[in-house]
Amino acid sequence: MPAPPEGRSELALTHRSGLRRLKERGTHDRTIVDTILDEGLICHVGVEDGGTIVTPMAYARVGDRLYLHGAPANRTLRLVAGGAPACITVTLLDGLVLARSAFHHSMNYRCAILFGTGSTVEDLDEKRLASAALLDHMAPGRSADARPPTPAELRSTLIVRFPIEEGSAKVRGGGPVDDAEDLSSPIWAGQIPLELMARPCVAEEDLPEGTALPSYAQSYPSRRSQP
């Protein structure tokens, strides 16, 4: 099944996705939203179940869809699959911002927030596409190496599609914004940049002799898509 085409250039502006505080940091631009989604590895899924539940999950973007997967017993995933309104967020932490005053300390970040309702993926071809996308989102090229899921494994996995239609992104960059009266204080101020980096891979001890080490494991590519 081919990947669905990417549609509108901006996410829908609604009462939920409208930007209120610090609007200058926000955007509905799909390019920025997609960049954040593609760089991140973990999303947090919020849904109502007699009280708000937020669950971290792996995900992958394919065109205008976000795919989530897990065990059918996963209650949060079942609620989203059943059409419960959900909020999905992906946050990238880029740095700590140390100001002269305690009040103005902050963090540099990029965050995408999506609103909508999900649906269960039943078609086996779409399940295969989503499964491959999830592997390649984790490690580009991995789906070509790993044994593909069997029909039985696909049937025993709950995969949910979530539309990328309504939402927004917020980005904070740069140094601290101190009050003018604090600028002459002899207190260090600035940024501590942060970045997710891979350590050397560790092979399983029971690998057959001669098993090739793939390039994406030997030298895991940088996920960072923005400076």
C-alpha positions, 0 to 999 in steps of 0.5 A: 500500500503506497504512503498517503500523500501529504496534504495541506501546508498548515494544520487546521486552526481550531479552538483547541489548536489556536495559539494563545500565550507567546504566539510568536513562538507558535506556528501551524506550518506543516513543514515545521510540525513534520520536522519535529515529528520526524526527529522525535522518537517518543510521543505522549498520548493523552486521552480521557478515561474517567480521568486524563491518562498520558502514555508514552509510545513509539510512533512513525509518520507516513504522509498525513498520518501518524501510526501508533502500535502496541498490544491490544491490551493497551488501554490508551491505545484501545481508547484512541482506536475506538475514536476517543478524542486524543492529544499527541505531543512530541517534544525535543529538548534543545538546551537549558537557558540560564538567566541572571534571575531565577524568574527568567530561566527557561529551556530551548525546545521544539514541540508539536501537538496534534488533536484528533481521533484515531482509527484501527488499521485492519488492512494487512498491507497498511499494517505492513507499511506501518510496521516498516515505517516504525522500524525505519523511524527508529533506525533508517533502513532497518525494515529491509534487514529485519524479518517482516511480521507474519500475518499472525503477528500483524493480527495480534498487534494493534496499530492505530492511524492518527490524522495529522490535521489539527494542531500546532508547533511551538519553538523556543531558541536563543539565550535568556531574556533578562531584565535590563536592571540585571544585565550588569550583575556579575552572574553567568548567563547563557545556554547549555545546548543538549542533544540526543546522541547514540553510544556505541552499539552492543551486539547480542552474544548469541549472534551467528558467526559472521553476522554483518554489522549494519551501518546504521548500528555501527554509526547511528545517524544524527537525528537532529534536523535543525541547528 
